[in-house]
Amino acid sequence: MNFWCQTEQFLLADSAYKLTQTVIPAYKAPAAYQASNAEFNFRLAKSRVRNEHTIGMLKSRFASLKELRLHLYKREHMVPYIKWEYRCMILHNMLAELNDTWESLYGNAEGSNDSETAYMPSELALNFRARVKQLCLLHFGKL
């Protein structure tokens, strides 16, 4: 079964999230102590930090992104928000290409989620994370 092509998209998450076919969290102990899992967790954490910095930078540059109040009752309600976010990203990239002198003055206030619930990830989710891990470690020459 080719589980890689089932979703084609996934979210990177910390170990507080449960493993699904679309959410790839870090490994928890004791599995996190295996060398390949620890390397995967390290790469995952680096990616997540880059994402958080990018979001923080955009929010500090475009205050309107901080003020978005989401009322998403239907799927099509997301479209205006996504378009606005894309416009901010495009403008940011255009200004960066023009070598503007704006400096990022943002902080990184990441919320934490201490509640942990017991669950058993599905076999498909476990296989999917294994495949993502394999591709990640191959990419960085660690496999």
PyMOL commands that place a pseudoatom at each C-alpha (Angstrom):
pseudoatom trace, name=CA, resn=MET, resi=1, chain=A, elem=C, hetatm=0, pos=[0.000, 0.000, 0.000]
pseudoatom trace, name=CA, resn=ASN, resi=2, chain=A, elem=C, hetatm=0, pos=[1.365, 3.398, -0.950]
pseudoatom trace, name=CA, resn=PHE, resi=3, chain=A, elem=C, hetatm=0, pos=[0.505, 5.494, 2.112]
pseudoatom trace, name=CA, resn=TRP, resi=4, chain=A, elem=C, hetatm=0, pos=[2.715, 8.408, 1.015]
pseudoatom trace, name=CA, resn=CYS, resi=5, chain=A, elem=C, hetatm=0, pos=[0.294, 9.403, -1.754]
pseudoatom trace, name=CA, resn=GLN, resi=6, chain=A, elem=C, hetatm=0, pos=[-2.851, 9.097, 0.343]
pseudoatom trace, name=CA, resn=THR, resi=7, chain=A, elem=C, hetatm=0, pos=[-2.709, 12.612, 1.758]
pseudoatom trace, name=CA, resn=GLU, resi=8, chain=A, elem=C, hetatm=0, pos=[0.255, 14.291, 0.035]
pseudoatom trace, name=CA, resn=GLN, resi=9, chain=A, elem=C, hetatm=0, pos=[0.109, 16.940, 2.770]
pseudoatom trace, name=CA, resn=PHE, resi=10, chain=A, elem=C, hetatm=0, pos=[0.771, 16.781, 6.474]
pseudoatom trace, name=CA, resn=LEU, resi=11, chain=A, elem=C, hetatm=0, pos=[1.365, 18.978, 9.483]
pseudoatom trace, name=CA, resn=LEU, resi=12, chain=A, elem=C, hetatm=0, pos=[4.515, 18.868, 11.568]
pseudoatom trace, name=CA, resn=ALA, resi=13, chain=A, elem=C, hetatm=0, pos=[3.738, 18.886, 15.282]
pseudoatom trace, name=CA, resn=ASP, resi=14, chain=A, elem=C, hetatm=0, pos=[5.386, 18.504, 18.648]
pseudoatom trace, name=CA, resn=SER, resi=15, chain=A, elem=C, hetatm=0, pos=[4.895, 15.392, 20.740]
pseudoatom trace, name=CA, resn=ALA, resi=16, chain=A, elem=C, hetatm=0, pos=[1.790, 16.836, 22.445]
pseudoatom trace, name=CA, resn=TYR, resi=17, chain=A, elem=C, hetatm=0, pos=[-0.223, 16.019, 19.324]
pseudoatom trace, name=CA, resn=LYS, resi=18, chain=A, elem=C, hetatm=0, pos=[-1.371, 12.558, 18.422]
pseudoatom trace, name=CA, resn=LEU, resi=19, chain=A, elem=C, hetatm=0, pos=[-0.122, 10.798, 15.317]
pseudoatom trace, name=CA, resn=THR, resi=20, chain=A, elem=C, hetatm=0, pos=[-2.622, 10.638, 12.464]
pseudoatom trace, name=CA, resn=GLN, resi=21, chain=A, elem=C, hetatm=0, pos=[-2.379, 10.256, 8.713]
pseudoatom trace, name=CA, resn=THR, resi=22, chain=A, elem=C, hetatm=0, pos=[-2.122, 14.047, 8.380]
pseudoatom trace, name=CA, resn=VAL, resi=23, chain=A, elem=C, hetatm=0, pos=[-0.267, 15.053, 11.583]
pseudoatom trace, name=CA, resn=ILE, resi=24, chain=A, elem=C, hetatm=0, pos=[3.349, 13.980, 12.132]
pseudoatom trace, name=CA, resn=PRO, resi=25, chain=A, elem=C, hetatm=0, pos=[4.419, 14.592, 15.741]
pseudoatom trace, name=CA, resn=ALA, resi=26, chain=A, elem=C, hetatm=0, pos=[7.828, 14.068, 17.284]
pseudoatom trace, name=CA, resn=TYR, resi=27, chain=A, elem=C, hetatm=0, pos=[8.546, 10.683, 18.835]
pseudoatom trace, name=CA, resn=LYS, resi=28, chain=A, elem=C, hetatm=0, pos=[7.931, 10.387, 22.580]
pseudoatom trace, name=CA, resn=ALA, resi=29, chain=A, elem=C, hetatm=0, pos=[10.108, 8.498, 25.053]
pseudoatom trace, name=CA, resn=PRO, resi=30, chain=A, elem=C, hetatm=0, pos=[11.165, 5.703, 24.993]
pseudoatom trace, name=CA, resn=ALA, resi=31, chain=A, elem=C, hetatm=0, pos=[11.034, 5.646, 21.166]
pseudoatom trace, name=CA, resn=ALA, resi=32, chain=A, elem=C, hetatm=0, pos=[12.639, 9.109, 21.101]
pseudoatom trace, name=CA, resn=TYR, resi=33, chain=A, elem=C, hetatm=0, pos=[15.892, 7.625, 22.446]
pseudoatom trace, name=CA, resn=GLN, resi=34, chain=A, elem=C, hetatm=0, pos=[16.573, 5.582, 19.292]
pseudoatom trace, name=CA, resn=ALA, resi=35, chain=A, elem=C, hetatm=0, pos=[19.214, 7.331, 17.201]
pseudoatom trace, name=CA, resn=SER, resi=36, chain=A, elem=C, hetatm=0, pos=[17.164, 7.639, 14.002]
pseudoatom trace, name=CA, resn=ASN, resi=37, chain=A, elem=C, hetatm=0, pos=[14.095, 8.839, 15.928]
pseudoatom trace, name=CA, resn=ALA, resi=38, chain=A, elem=C, hetatm=0, pos=[16.183, 11.397, 17.823]
pseudoatom trace, name=CA, resn=GLU, resi=39, chain=A, elem=C, hetatm=0, pos=[17.612, 12.684, 14.534]
pseudoatom trace, name=CA, resn=PHE, resi=40, chain=A, elem=C, hetatm=0, pos=[14.103, 12.891, 13.059]
pseudoatom trace, name=CA, resn=ASN, resi=41, chain=A, elem=C, hetatm=0, pos=[12.874, 14.779, 16.162]
pseudoatom trace, name=CA, resn=PHE, resi=42, chain=A, elem=C, hetatm=0, pos=[15.792, 17.215, 15.818]
pseudoatom trace, name=CA, resn=ARG, resi=43, chain=A, elem=C, hetatm=0, pos=[15.000, 17.908, 12.144]
pseudoatom trace, name=CA, resn=LEU, resi=44, chain=A, elem=C, hetatm=0, pos=[11.308, 18.218, 12.928]
pseudoatom trace, name=CA, resn=ALA, resi=45, chain=A, elem=C, hetatm=0, pos=[12.041, 20.729, 15.699]
pseudoatom trace, name=CA, resn=LYS, resi=46, chain=A, elem=C, hetatm=0, pos=[14.252, 22.818, 13.385]
pseudoatom trace, name=CA, resn=SER, resi=47, chain=A, elem=C, hetatm=0, pos=[11.456, 22.956, 10.805]
pseudoatom trace, name=CA, resn=ARG, resi=48, chain=A, elem=C, hetatm=0, pos=[8.909, 23.941, 13.412]
pseudoatom trace, name=CA, resn=VAL, resi=49, chain=A, elem=C, hetatm=0, pos=[11.154, 26.729, 14.743]
pseudoatom trace, name=CA, resn=ARG, resi=50, chain=A, elem=C, hetatm=0, pos=[11.574, 28.119, 11.213]
pseudoatom trace, name=CA, resn=ASN, resi=51, chain=A, elem=C, hetatm=0, pos=[7.807, 28.063, 10.762]
pseudoatom trace, name=CA, resn=GLU, resi=52, chain=A, elem=C, hetatm=0, pos=[7.236, 29.856, 14.081]
pseudoatom trace, name=CA, resn=HIS, resi=53, chain=A, elem=C, hetatm=0, pos=[9.822, 32.510, 13.225]
pseudoatom trace, name=CA, resn=THR, resi=54, chain=A, elem=C, hetatm=0, pos=[8.232, 33.070, 9.828]
pseudoatom trace, name=CA, resn=ILE, resi=55, chain=A, elem=C, hetatm=0, pos=[4.769, 33.470, 11.346]
pseudoatom trace, name=CA, resn=GLY, resi=56, chain=A, elem=C, hetatm=0, pos=[6.138, 35.821, 14.009]
pseudoatom trace, name=CA, resn=MET, resi=57, chain=A, elem=C, hetatm=0, pos=[7.963, 37.917, 11.429]
pseudoatom trace, name=CA, resn=LEU, resi=58, chain=A, elem=C, hetatm=0, pos=[4.866, 38.235, 9.250]
pseudoatom trace, name=CA, resn=LYS, resi=59, chain=A, elem=C, hetatm=0, pos=[2.680, 39.142, 12.239]
pseudoatom trace, name=CA, resn=SER, resi=60, chain=A, elem=C, hetatm=0, pos=[5.151, 41.792, 13.356]
pseudoatom trace, name=CA, resn=ARG, resi=61, chain=A, elem=C, hetatm=0, pos=[5.359, 43.286, 9.884]
pseudoatom trace, name=CA, resn=PHE, resi=62, chain=A, elem=C, hetatm=0, pos=[1.627, 43.132, 9.122]
pseudoatom trace, name=CA, resn=ALA, resi=63, chain=A, elem=C, hetatm=0, pos=[-0.382, 43.952, 12.234]
pseudoatom trace, name=CA, resn=SER, resi=64, chain=A, elem=C, hetatm=0, pos=[-3.555, 42.990, 10.393]
pseudoatom trace, name=CA, resn=LEU, resi=65, chain=A, elem=C, hetatm=0, pos=[-2.515, 39.344, 10.706]
pseudoatom trace, name=CA, resn=LYS, resi=66, chain=A, elem=C, hetatm=0, pos=[-2.649, 39.656, 14.496]
pseudoatom trace, name=CA, resn=GLU, resi=67, chain=A, elem=C, hetatm=0, pos=[-6.144, 41.048, 14.324]
pseudoatom trace, name=CA, resn=LEU, resi=68, chain=A, elem=C, hetatm=0, pos=[-7.755, 38.356, 12.201]
pseudoatom trace, name=CA, resn=ARG, resi=69, chain=A, elem=C, hetatm=0, pos=[-10.782, 36.985, 13.996]
pseudoatom trace, name=CA, resn=LEU, resi=70, chain=A, elem=C, hetatm=0, pos=[-11.775, 33.686, 12.512]
pseudoatom trace, name=CA, resn=HIS, resi=71, chain=A, elem=C, hetatm=0, pos=[-15.416, 32.730, 12.159]
pseudoatom trace, name=CA, resn=LEU, resi=72, chain=A, elem=C, hetatm=0, pos=[-15.112, 29.579, 10.116]
pseudoatom trace, name=CA, resn=TYR, resi=73, chain=A, elem=C, hetatm=0, pos=[-18.482, 27.927, 9.975]
pseudoatom trace, name=CA, resn=LYS, resi=74, chain=A, elem=C, hetatm=0, pos=[-18.046, 26.675, 6.440]
pseudoatom trace, name=CA, resn=ARG, resi=75, chain=A, elem=C, hetatm=0, pos=[-15.054, 25.733, 4.349]
pseudoatom trace, name=CA, resn=GLU, resi=76, chain=A, elem=C, hetatm=0, pos=[-15.522, 28.697, 2.023]
pseudoatom trace, name=CA, resn=HIS, resi=77, chain=A, elem=C, hetatm=0, pos=[-15.213, 31.079, 5.002]
pseudoatom trace, name=CA, resn=MET, resi=78, chain=A, elem=C, hetatm=0, pos=[-11.465, 30.391, 4.988]
pseudoatom trace, name=CA, resn=VAL, resi=79, chain=A, elem=C, hetatm=0, pos=[-10.917, 31.731, 1.467]
pseudoatom trace, name=CA, resn=PRO, resi=80, chain=A, elem=C, hetatm=0, pos=[-10.747, 35.464, 2.356]
pseudoatom trace, name=CA, resn=TYR, resi=81, chain=A, elem=C, hetatm=0, pos=[-8.343, 34.761, 5.221]
pseudoatom trace, name=CA, resn=ILE, resi=82, chain=A, elem=C, hetatm=0, pos=[-6.083, 32.614, 3.067]
pseudoatom trace, name=CA, resn=LYS, resi=83, chain=A, elem=C, hetatm=0, pos=[-6.071, 35.259, 0.325]
pseudoatom trace, name=CA, resn=TRP, resi=84, chain=A, elem=C, hetatm=0, pos=[-5.155, 37.961, 2.842]
pseudoatom trace, name=CA, resn=GLU, resi=85, chain=A, elem=C, hetatm=0, pos=[-2.310, 35.875, 4.260]
pseudoatom trace, name=CA, resn=TYR, resi=86, chain=A, elem=C, hetatm=0, pos=[-1.006, 35.142, 0.744]
pseudoatom trace, name=CA, resn=ARG, resi=87, chain=A, elem=C, hetatm=0, pos=[-1.085, 38.847, -0.090]
pseudoatom trace, name=CA, resn=CYS, resi=88, chain=A, elem=C, hetatm=0, pos=[0.967, 39.652, 3.010]
pseudoatom trace, name=CA, resn=MET, resi=89, chain=A, elem=C, hetatm=0, pos=[3.496, 36.941, 2.131]
pseudoatom trace, name=CA, resn=ILE, resi=90, chain=A, elem=C, hetatm=0, pos=[3.773, 38.153, -1.462]
pseudoatom trace, name=CA, resn=LEU, resi=91, chain=A, elem=C, hetatm=0, pos=[4.247, 41.758, -0.363]
pseudoatom trace, name=CA, resn=HIS, resi=92, chain=A, elem=C, hetatm=0, pos=[6.863, 40.675, 2.175]
pseudoatom trace, name=CA, resn=ASN, resi=93, chain=A, elem=C, hetatm=0, pos=[8.772, 38.738, -0.505]
pseudoatom trace, name=CA, resn=MET, resi=94, chain=A, elem=C, hetatm=0, pos=[8.567, 41.644, -2.943]
pseudoatom trace, name=CA, resn=LEU, resi=95, chain=A, elem=C, hetatm=0, pos=[9.933, 44.047, -0.347]
pseudoatom trace, name=CA, resn=ALA, resi=96, chain=A, elem=C, hetatm=0, pos=[12.712, 41.608, 0.560]
pseudoatom trace, name=CA, resn=GLU, resi=97, chain=A, elem=C, hetatm=0, pos=[13.629, 41.308, -3.120]
pseudoatom trace, name=CA, resn=LEU, resi=98, chain=A, elem=C, hetatm=0, pos=[13.853, 45.120, -3.285]
pseudoatom trace, name=CA, resn=ASN, resi=99, chain=A, elem=C, hetatm=0, pos=[16.232, 45.053, -0.284]
pseudoatom trace, name=CA, resn=ASP, resi=100, chain=A, elem=C, hetatm=0, pos=[14.008, 47.111, 1.963]
pseudoatom trace, name=CA, resn=THR, resi=101, chain=A, elem=C, hetatm=0, pos=[15.557, 48.044, 5.295]
pseudoatom trace, name=CA, resn=TRP, resi=102, chain=A, elem=C, hetatm=0, pos=[12.786, 46.720, 7.517]
pseudoatom trace, name=CA, resn=GLU, resi=103, chain=A, elem=C, hetatm=0, pos=[14.117, 44.792, 10.488]
pseudoatom trace, name=CA, resn=SER, resi=104, chain=A, elem=C, hetatm=0, pos=[12.094, 42.148, 12.269]
pseudoatom trace, name=CA, resn=LEU, resi=105, chain=A, elem=C, hetatm=0, pos=[11.198, 43.178, 15.795]
pseudoatom trace, name=CA, resn=TYR, resi=106, chain=A, elem=C, hetatm=0, pos=[9.179, 40.181, 16.773]
pseudoatom trace, name=CA, resn=GLY, resi=107, chain=A, elem=C, hetatm=0, pos=[9.019, 37.961, 19.818]
pseudoatom trace, name=CA, resn=ASN, resi=108, chain=A, elem=C, hetatm=0, pos=[8.314, 34.266, 19.864]
pseudoatom trace, name=CA, resn=ALA, resi=109, chain=A, elem=C, hetatm=0, pos=[5.578, 33.555, 22.356]
pseudoatom trace, name=CA, resn=GLU, resi=110, chain=A, elem=C, hetatm=0, pos=[4.674, 29.968, 21.763]
pseudoatom trace, name=CA, resn=GLY, resi=111, chain=A, elem=C, hetatm=0, pos=[1.767, 28.624, 23.719]
pseudoatom trace, name=CA, resn=SER, resi=112, chain=A, elem=C, hetatm=0, pos=[2.045, 25.294, 25.402]
pseudoatom trace, name=CA, resn=ASN, resi=113, chain=A, elem=C, hetatm=0, pos=[-0.389, 22.465, 25.641]
pseudoatom trace, name=CA, resn=ASP, resi=114, chain=A, elem=C, hetatm=0, pos=[0.162, 20.413, 28.793]
pseudoatom trace, name=CA, resn=SER, resi=115, chain=A, elem=C, hetatm=0, pos=[-2.878, 18.189, 28.480]
pseudoatom trace, name=CA, resn=GLU, resi=116, chain=A, elem=C, hetatm=0, pos=[-1.953, 14.764, 27.242]
pseudoatom trace, name=CA, resn=THR, resi=117, chain=A, elem=C, hetatm=0, pos=[-4.517, 12.175, 26.336]
pseudoatom trace, name=CA, resn=ALA, resi=118, chain=A, elem=C, hetatm=0, pos=[-3.952, 8.481, 25.860]
pseudoatom trace, name=CA, resn=TYR, resi=119, chain=A, elem=C, hetatm=0, pos=[-4.513, 7.163, 22.362]
pseudoatom trace, name=CA, resn=MET, resi=120, chain=A, elem=C, hetatm=0, pos=[-3.347, 4.495, 19.985]
pseudoatom trace, name=CA, resn=PRO, resi=121, chain=A, elem=C, hetatm=0, pos=[-2.309, 5.778, 16.563]
pseudoatom trace, name=CA, resn=SER, resi=122, chain=A, elem=C, hetatm=0, pos=[-3.596, 3.780, 13.630]
pseudoatom trace, name=CA, resn=GLU, resi=123, chain=A, elem=C, hetatm=0, pos=[-1.328, 1.454, 11.694]
pseudoatom trace, name=CA, resn=LEU, resi=124, chain=A, elem=C, hetatm=0, pos=[-1.641, 3.722, 8.650]
pseudoatom trace, name=CA, resn=ALA, resi=125, chain=A, elem=C, hetatm=0, pos=[-0.538, 6.724, 10.715]
pseudoatom trace, name=CA, resn=LEU, resi=126, chain=A, elem=C, hetatm=0, pos=[2.435, 4.793, 12.111]
pseudoatom trace, name=CA, resn=ASN, resi=127, chain=A, elem=C, hetatm=0, pos=[3.445, 3.700, 8.608]
pseudoatom trace, name=CA, resn=PHE, resi=128, chain=A, elem=C, hetatm=0, pos=[3.039, 7.222, 7.277]
pseudoatom trace, name=CA, resn=ARG, resi=129, chain=A, elem=C, hetatm=0, pos=[5.303, 8.709, 9.966]
pseudoatom trace, name=CA, resn=ALA, resi=130, chain=A, elem=C, hetatm=0, pos=[7.856, 5.974, 9.312]
pseudoatom trace, name=CA, resn=ARG, resi=131, chain=A, elem=C, hetatm=0, pos=[7.873, 6.903, 5.614]
pseudoatom trace, name=CA, resn=VAL, resi=132, chain=A, elem=C, hetatm=0, pos=[8.175, 10.646, 6.343]
pseudoatom trace, name=CA, resn=LYS, resi=133, chain=A, elem=C, hetatm=0, pos=[10.991, 9.884, 8.797]
pseudoatom trace, name=CA, resn=GLN, resi=134, chain=A, elem=C, hetatm=0, pos=[12.781, 7.742, 6.206]
pseudoatom trace, name=CA, resn=LEU, resi=135, chain=A, elem=C, hetatm=0, pos=[12.536, 10.453, 3.545]
pseudoatom trace, name=CA, resn=CYS, resi=136, chain=A, elem=C, hetatm=0, pos=[13.671, 13.129, 6.010]
pseudoatom trace, name=CA, resn=LEU, resi=137, chain=A, elem=C, hetatm=0, pos=[16.698, 11.145, 7.149]
pseudoatom trace, name=CA, resn=LEU, resi=138, chain=A, elem=C, hetatm=0, pos=[17.590, 10.216, 3.569]
pseudoatom trace, name=CA, resn=HIS, resi=139, chain=A, elem=C, hetatm=0, pos=[17.395, 13.877, 2.610]
pseudoatom trace, name=CA, resn=PHE, resi=140, chain=A, elem=C, hetatm=0, pos=[19.872, 14.833, 5.331]
pseudoatom trace, name=CA, resn=GLY, resi=141, chain=A, elem=C, hetatm=0, pos=[22.150, 11.821, 4.703]
pseudoatom trace, name=CA, resn=LYS, resi=142, chain=A, elem=C, hetatm=0, pos=[21.474, 10.351, 8.137]
pseudoatom trace, name=CA, resn=LEU, resi=143, chain=A, elem=C, hetatm=0, pos=[20.146, 6.967, 6.990]
for i in range(1, 143): cmd.bond("trace and resi %d" % i, "trace and resi %d" % (i + 1))
show_as sticks, trace
zoom trace
